[in-house]
Amino acid sequence: MNEQQRLELEAAAFRRLVQHFQERTDVQNIDLMNLAGFCRNCLAKWYKAAADERGVELELEAAREAVYGMPYAEWKSRYQREASAEQLASFEKNKPE
């Protein structure tokens, strides 16, 4: 595999991950954080950081929209549920430093 093929495969995998997150609106960010240590917001922040490293202008809200498939505020109002006490306790116990 050459470098271009590797980049194309990585980009395709990233697009599929974003599509999966957009399709699985039932999965809450806190569940992702508790199980995997990252969520949609983390992915958007990494996307923006990659743009910043390359000198590409990208606002965080635009990065979030790319990941969520809609404005973040709209996603929150449509799909985000109140976290349970158990979810919050798990997050506090395992949250990244």
Phi, psi and omega in degrees: 000134178266176184298318180296318178297319178299313179299319179294320178293317178297318179296319179295319179295319177298314179299322180291321177297315178298316178300317179299314178298322180291326179283329185262062180293345177287339180274118183278151179301321181296326176295318177298316179298316182291327182268322188243346180081010174206162181217189180301319179297319177300314180299319178295320178294322177294321178298314178295318179300320178297320177296315180301316180299332183259005179072023179265126181286123180207122177282150179302320180297325177291322177295318177298318180297324177297322181280315184281338182081009179191168176303141183304316180300322179293316179301313180301315183289330181276322193236335186284131177254160176295133179288142178282164177301322179295316178298315180295320179295318178297319179297314181299322181290323189246004187298147179296149180287000000 
